[in-house]
Amino acid sequence: MMLPLTKNSEVEIPIGKLSLKGKFSMPEKAYGIVLFSHGSGSSRNSPRNNYVAKVLQQQGLATLLFDLLTEEEDRVYENRFNIGLLTRRLISATEWVMVYTHGRKLPIGYFGASTGAASALRAAAHFKDKIQVVVSRGGRPDLAMQDLPGVTAPTLLLVGGLDLPVIDMNQDALEKMQAHAKLQIIPGATHLFGEPGKLQRVAELSAQWFVEHFQKEKAHVS
C-alpha cells in the first residue's frame, strides 16, 4: 500500500494504541521525503514549518508534518520536553513512512526545529544510514549530545546570528559530530527567524541541503 499522491493529505499515524495526526504531501515525481520534528508547544500546524515544507515541495520533495504528542499528552507541559518520548515517536513515524512508501524507495531526511532538532538527531543516530539528511533550525543539539557521534547523515545546523546561547550550543555540537556537518549562522535573525526575509533564507538553505544530498544518495544507489 502506498500513500496517496495528493498534496496536504490528512493522515493518522498509528503508534501502539494511539494515533498521531499528520499532513502528508508527495509531489508526483518526488525523489526524497522530509519528516518534520517540531519544537516544544508546536504542532503539525506550525506556520514556520509549513512555510519551509511548501518550499521543499516546490523542489520535488515529499513532506510529513505531524503531531509528536496527542492533544491530551500535550496538556502535560513536561511531555513537551521529554526528548526520549519525542524521539520514540519520530522513530515510529519514520518506520510508518518506510512501510507505506516502500514501493518508491525514497531517501528520508529530517527537519528539526528548536527542541525538535534533538529528537531528529537522536532518531538519525538510531537509524544510521537509513536517514540520509538532517537540517536543524534554531536547534537544541545539546539535548542529544551523547547521540551526535552516531549520526551518519550530512547535517546542516541553522542558527540566527542574534541567538547567542544557541550558537554556542551548536558550535559544541559541531565538534561532537563525526558525519559531514555545517553550522550556518544567519545574520540578524533571532531564535524564531521572525525578522523579514530570515525564514525565507532558512527555507532556501534547507532546500539546497536536502536537494544536494538526496541527489548524491540517488546517484550512489543508481
C-alpha positions in Angstrom: 0.0 0.0 0.0 1.3 3.4 -0.9 0.4 6.8 0.4 -1.9 8.9 -1.8 -0.1 11.1 -4.3 -2.1 14.2 -3.3 -1.0 17.4 -1.7 -1.8 18.1 2.0 -3.4 14.7 2.7 -4.6 14.3 6.3 -3.1 11.1 7.7 -3.2 9.3 11.0 0.0 7.5 12.1 -0.6 4.5 14.4 1.7 4.5 17.5 0.7 1.5 19.6 -2.8 2.2 20.8 -2.5 5.8 19.8 -2.7 7.7 16.5 -0.9 10.9 15.7 -2.4 13.4 13.2 -0.3 14.4 10.3 -0.2 16.3 7.0 1.4 14.4 4.1 2.4 15.8 0.8 4.0 13.9 -2.1 4.7 15.5 -5.4 4.2 13.2 -8.3 7.9 12.7 -9.0 9.2 13.1 -5.5 12.8 11.9 -5.0 13.0 12.3 -1.3 10.8 12.7 1.8 11.4 15.0 4.8 9.8 14.4 8.2 9.4 17.5 10.4 10.1 17.3 14.1 8.7 20.5 15.7 9.7 22.3 18.8 8.0 22.3 22.2 4.5 23.6 22.2 4.2 23.4 18.4 2.4 21.0 16.1 1.8 20.0 12.5 0.2 23.4 12.0 3.4 25.3 12.8 3.3 28.3 10.3 7.1 28.3 10.2 7.5 24.6 9.4 4.6 24.7 7.0 6.3 27.5 5.1 9.6 25.5 4.9 7.6 22.4 3.8 6.0 24.3 0.9 9.4 25.4 -0.3 10.7 21.8 -0.2 7.6 20.6 -2.0 8.3 23.1 -4.8 11.7 21.4 -5.1 10.1 18.0 -5.6 10.4 16.7 -2.1 7.6 14.9 -0.1 7.0 16.2 3.4 5.3 14.9 6.5 4.4 17.3 9.3 2.8 15.5 12.3 2.0 15.9 16.0 4.6 14.3 18.2 2.0 14.2 21.0 -1.7 13.7 21.2 -3.8 16.6 22.4 -4.2 15.0 25.8 -0.4 14.4 26.1 0.3 18.0 25.0 -1.6 19.3 28.0 1.1 17.9 30.3 3.8 20.6 30.0 6.6 18.2 30.9 5.9 16.0 27.9 6.9 18.8 25.5 10.5 18.5 26.8 10.6 14.7 27.1 13.2 14.2 24.3 13.2 10.4 24.9 9.4 10.2 24.3 9.5 12.5 21.3 12.4 10.6 19.7 10.5 7.3 20.1 7.5 8.9 18.3 9.7 10.2 15.5 11.2 6.7 15.1 7.8 5.2 14.9 6.6 7.7 12.4 9.7 7.1 10.3 9.0 3.3 10.4 5.5 4.0 9.2 6.7 6.1 6.3 9.2 3.4 5.4 6.4 0.9 5.1 3.9 3.0 3.2 6.4 4.4 0.7 8.3 1.2 0.3 7.5 0.9 -3.4 9.0 4.3 -4.0 12.2 3.6 -2.1 12.6 7.3 -1.3 15.6 8.5 0.7 14.5 10.0 4.0 15.6 13.2 5.9 14.7 15.1 9.0 14.0 18.8 9.6 14.1 19.6 13.3 13.2 22.9 14.9 14.3 24.0 18.4 13.9 21.1 20.8 12.6 19.0 17.9 16.1 19.1 16.4 17.3 17.0 19.4 14.7 14.3 18.6 15.7 14.4 14.9 19.4 13.9 15.7 18.7 11.1 18.2 16.4 9.4 15.7 19.0 9.8 12.9 21.6 8.2 15.2 19.2 5.3 15.8 18.6 4.7 12.1 22.2 5.3 11.0 22.4 5.3 7.1 18.7 4.9 6.7 18.4 8.6 7.3 20.2 10.5 4.5 19.9 14.2 5.5 19.3 16.3 8.6 18.6 20.0 8.9 18.2 21.8 12.3 16.6 25.2 12.6 17.5 27.0 15.8 18.1 23.6 17.2 19.0 22.3 20.7 21.6 19.7 19.8 22.8 20.0 23.4 19.8 17.8 24.3 21.2 15.0 22.1 25.0 15.3 22.8 25.6 11.6 23.6 23.9 10.6 20.3 25.7 13.0 18.0 28.7 10.8 17.2 26.2 8.1 15.9 24.7 10.4 13.3 25.8 9.4 9.9 23.7 11.8 7.8 25.0 15.1 6.4 23.7 17.7 8.9 23.1 21.4 8.5 22.8 23.5 11.6 21.0 26.8 11.0 21.1 29.4 13.8 20.2 33.0 14.0 23.1 35.4 14.4 21.3 37.1 17.4 20.6 33.8 19.1 23.8 33.8 21.0 23.3 30.9 23.5 22.1 28.6 20.8 25.1 29.5 18.6 27.3 28.2 21.4 25.3 25.0 21.8 25.5 24.3 18.1 29.3 25.0 17.9 29.8 22.5 20.7 27.6 20.0 18.8 29.5 20.5 15.6 32.7 19.4 17.4 31.0 16.2 18.6 29.7 15.1 15.1 31.6 12.7 13.0 29.4 13.0 10.0 29.7 15.8 7.4 28.2 18.8 9.2 28.0 22.5 8.7 27.0 25.4 11.0 25.3 28.2 9.1 24.7 31.4 11.0 22.0 33.7 9.5 22.9 37.3 10.4 20.3 39.5 12.1 18.0 36.6 12.9 16.7 35.7 16.4 15.6 32.3 17.6 12.3 32.1 15.6 13.7 33.8 12.5 10.8 36.2 12.6 12.6 39.1 11.0 11.8 40.0 7.4 13.4 37.5 4.9 15.1 35.4 7.6 12.7 32.4 7.5 12.8 32.6 3.7 16.6 32.2 4.0 16.2 29.2 6.2 13.9 27.6 3.7 16.3 28.3 0.8 19.3 26.9 2.6 17.3 23.9 3.8 16.1 23.1 0.3 19.6 23.4 -1.1 20.9 21.0 1.5 18.2 18.4 1.0 18.3 18.5 -2.8 22.1 18.3 -2.9 22.4 15.3 -0.5 19.3 13.5 -1.8 20.7 13.7 -5.3 24.0 12.3 -4.1 22.2 9.4 -2.4 20.2 8.8 -5.6 23.4 8.8 -7.7 25.1 6.4 -5.2 22.2 4.0 -5.3 22.0 4.1 -9.1 
